[in-house]
Amino acid sequence: MTLVKSNLCPTCGGLLDIDLDKQMYVCSFCGVSFDYEYFREDNVKDVASKAIMRNEYGSAKDAYDFMLAKDPHDFEALRGLFICSNKLKTMGTMNNDAAVHVSADDPALKNAIENCLPEHRPYFEKVREALSELQHFRDLTGEAEDIDKKKSVERSGLGNLKSEYSHNAHRMKDTWYEILDLEPKERESVISLVIILPILIVAAIIINRSWQILIFLAVLTALTIVIYHIMKAVIAHSLRKSMVPFEKKIRELTEQHEAKCAEAEQSHNRYKMLVKEFMEMDPVPHKADKKPSDE
């Protein structure tokens, strides 16, 4: 005997069990039994709908199983089992794709397609087509996110090179700032050395009248400055050259990301259209899904 909780006993208010083999309701509290026909089909559907609104999907499933025991091809019961299986409120819930966690291979949907009447099969097949499109949309969205992550890695590498490039361009200034960031005593010692040492050298040269040494030092200083700037230019060129592959890769990934997002948007619009189509095909739409003009 298969027992399924379904309705309330009109005698004591307890939960009734359904004996699918004998096709009877049995109250486990007071022992009263009822034939299937005691409860009208419309009442069973109403019980199922209210159970779904209370998130009591198990009770709703029991009611739909009861309906299918009487008519294995009942459209509302087959659709109801799909709703219960995936914890939807109505089929209109599928308009909000973020709330849909159903695959096109859903067993309840497969059961509905196999057991429904021929005139109802296009409806359920359209639901399956919509779910396939939704999965395609999510796959595309995932691919777009992966591309964006790769682009972030390339941007990070490019950012490091740009930081080095900027540091190289302001190397002398940065060195001076580093001196200024020293502790007061250390900073005063370095600045004093930078100022006093050249003065002492020049004074010694003047006293000894060694102008040739002064000229040599001047030329050496100028040559040092020239070499310093040449090295800066070489480093800058090298860094700029290293940036090119990163910039090229970022452009490529940006194009791929935009293309994938555009494809995902088309897929999402296609899903929305399919949902609209099967909602319009629904032979028995839910009250909550009806438009004012449909009533």
Buried (B, 14 or more C-beta within 10 A) or exposed (E): EEBBBBBEBEEEEEBBBBBBEEEBBBBEEEEBBBEBEEBEBEEBBEBBBEBBEEEBBEBBBBBBBBBBBEEEEBBBBBBBBBBBBBEBBBBBBBBEBEEBEBBBEBEBBBBBBEBBEEEBBBBBBBBBBBBBBBBBBBEBBEBBEEBBEBBEEBBEBBEEBBEBBEEBBEBEEEEEEEEEEEEEEEEEEBEEEEEEEEEEEEEEBEEEEEEEEBEEBEEEEEEEEEEEEEEBEEBBEBBEEBBEEBEEBBEBBBEBBEEBBEBBEEBBEBBBEBBEBBBEBBEEBBEEBBEEEEE
